[in-house]
């Protein structure tokens, strides 16, 4: 614990990534100097509760400018060199822009009458926040910030992203777009809905949402096992699909059995073709002509090719490039984007 006769407290940091810093000095007295930099606030905290605050400038501590703390420490005679203890937290008033969000676990989109009845999709975008109520923030997080340490926006981003993804998942479930294409066409509606849902939750942490962008949906691998693990396929349906996979792997010998399984699956709402189950991850039934393989995405793409690959508009791709989220090289009026850069961008 730092003890000095003439206390001057300050935090020389522009706080572009720091939300709050817990100053090491805790022994103060009337007459101590509090120096607050631009885009900072200094807040006194005692017994885990945020109290008096100081804005940018140099402040001399008096009983008049720490009324909340003075009232709390009414048993202490303030004057002369009488020391008192309180924590000082420096908080940032800057905006934290261009924070990235994305799904870690896929969102389940129900697709009645298509395939297994579900499609797993990912989503991504970015957002910005500003600490609008430092006292509310500190009252919740003061216990996580030791003296001499900082709490960064990256430490909080995961919690905020979780709120965004949960809000989006709820909206997809509530609206039931039915197909990926329909979901893509509702991006503006989803973006507005997510903002409305998370504003209050962010405010409860002391933050204001300053910016929100929804980059779009992307299809994820949808297998029977993945759906079972998410509780979207019951054990009986999964067992039938496993049998269908085994019959398909055996070739023509099991086609009659496969047709029988198709009738079972059709009764469970799983798409069948001519009585044959359409099984994710399995080959086509032997009697069907093989489908041509989809062309592999090139290693380097134009903006239009990138848009087709991600299944968003070309304008969305260019917006992501302009925002610095997606790496690309501009040649004349055209962009060249590597597949690796796009894949990295989609990871969030």
URSULDA-V511539 format. One record per backbone hydrogen bond with DSSP energy under -1.0 kcal/mol. CO is the residue of the C=O (numbers start at 1). NH is the residue of the N-H. E is the energy in kcal/mol with one decimal. If there is no record, write none. Layout:
CO_NH_E / CO_NH_E
This chain:
7_33_-3.0 / 9_35_-3.5 / 11_13_-1.6 / 17_153_-2.5 / 19_92_-2.2 / 20_151_-3.0 / 21_90_-2.8 / 22_148_-3.5 / 26_86_-2.1 / 28_84_-2.7 / 29_32_-2.2 / 32_61_-3.0 / 33_9_-3.3 / 34_59_-2.8 / 36_57_-2.9 / 37_40_-1.3 / 39_93_-2.2 / 41_91_-2.8 / 42_54_-2.7 / 43_89_-2.6 / 44_51_-3.5 / 45_87_-2.9 / 46_49_-1.7 / 49_46_-2.1 / 52_44_-3.0 / 54_42_-2.5 / 57_36_-3.2 / 59_34_-3.2 / 61_31_-2.3 / 66_70_-2.9 / 67_71_-2.4 / 68_72_-1.7 / 69_73_-2.1 / 73_76_-2.1 / 79_82_-2.2 / 84_28_-3.1 / 87_45_-2.9 / 88_23_-2.7 / 89_43_-2.9 / 90_21_-2.6 / 91_41_-1.8 / 96_129_-1.8 / 99_127_-2.6 / 101_125_-2.0 / 107_121_-2.7 / 109_119_-2.5 / 111_114_-2.1 / 114_117_-2.6 / 115_271_-3.0 / 117_111_-2.4 / 119_109_-3.1 / 120_220_-3.0 / 121_107_-3.3 / 122_218_-2.0 / 123_103_-2.1 / 124_215_-2.4 / 125_101_-2.4 / 126_213_-3.0 / 127_99_-3.4 / 128_210_-2.3 / 128_211_-1.4 / 129_96_-3.7 / 130_208_-2.8 / 133_137_-1.9 / 134_138_-3.1 / 135_139_-2.5 / 137_141_-2.3 / 138_142_-2.3 / 141_144_-2.2 / 142_145_-1.4 / 146_149_-2.1 / 149_22_-2.4 / 151_19_-2.5 / 151_20_-1.7 / 153_157_-1.6 / 156_160_-1.9 / 157_161_-3.2 / 158_162_-2.1 / 159_163_-1.5 / 160_164_-2.1 / 161_165_-2.9 / 162_166_-2.1 / 163_167_-2.1 / 164_168_-2.4 / 165_169_-2.8 / 166_170_-2.3 / 167_171_-1.9 / 168_172_-2.6 / 169_173_-2.2 / 170_174_-2.6 / 171_175_-2.8 / 172_176_-2.2 / 179_183_-2.1 / 180_184_-2.6 / 181_185_-1.8 / 184_187_-1.4 / 186_190_-2.6 / 187_191_-2.8 / 188_192_-2.3 / 189_193_-2.2 / 190_194_-2.8 / 191_195_-2.2 / 192_196_-2.1 / 193_197_-1.9 / 194_198_-2.4 / 195_199_-1.8 / 198_202_-2.9 / 199_203_-2.4 / 200_204_-1.6 / 202_205_-1.4 / 202_207_-2.4 / 203_206_-1.4 / 206_132_-1.6 / 206_133_-2.4 / 208_130_-1.8 / 211_128_-2.5 / 213_126_-1.4 / 216_124_-1.3 / 218_122_-3.5 / 223_227_-2.3 / 224_228_-2.4 / 225_229_-2.9 / 226_230_-1.3 / 227_232_-3.1 / 228_231_-1.8 / 234_238_-2.3 / 235_239_-2.3 / 236_240_-2.0 / 237_241_-2.3 / 238_242_-2.2 / 239_243_-2.0 / 240_244_-2.3 / 241_245_-2.4 / 242_246_-2.2 / 243_247_-2.4 / 244_248_-2.5 / 245_249_-2.2 / 246_250_-1.2 / 251_254_-1.3 / 252_255_-1.8 / 254_258_-2.5 / 255_259_-2.2 / 256_260_-1.6 / 257_261_-2.2 / 258_262_-2.1 / 259_263_-1.5 / 260_264_-1.4 / 261_265_-2.7 / 262_266_-2.6 / 263_267_-1.5 / 265_268_-1.0 / 265_270_-2.4 / 266_269_-1.3 / 271_278_-2.1 / 273_276_-1.7 / 276_273_-3.4 / 279_282_-1.8 / 285_288_-2.1 / 299_339_-3.2 / 301_337_-3.0 / 302_306_-2.6 / 303_307_-2.2 / 304_308_-2.0 / 305_309_-2.3 / 306_310_-2.4 / 307_311_-1.6 / 307_312_-2.1 / 313_317_-1.5 / 314_318_-2.3 / 315_319_-2.3 / 316_320_-2.1 / 317_321_-1.9 / 318_322_-2.8 / 319_323_-1.9 / 320_325_-2.0 / 320_326_-1.5 / 321_324_-1.6 / 329_336_-2.4 / 331_334_-2.1 / 334_331_-3.0 / 336_329_-2.5 / 337_301_-3.3 / 338_342_-1.8 / 339_343_-2.7 / 340_344_-2.1 / 341_345_-2.1 / 342_346_-2.3 / 345_348_-1.4
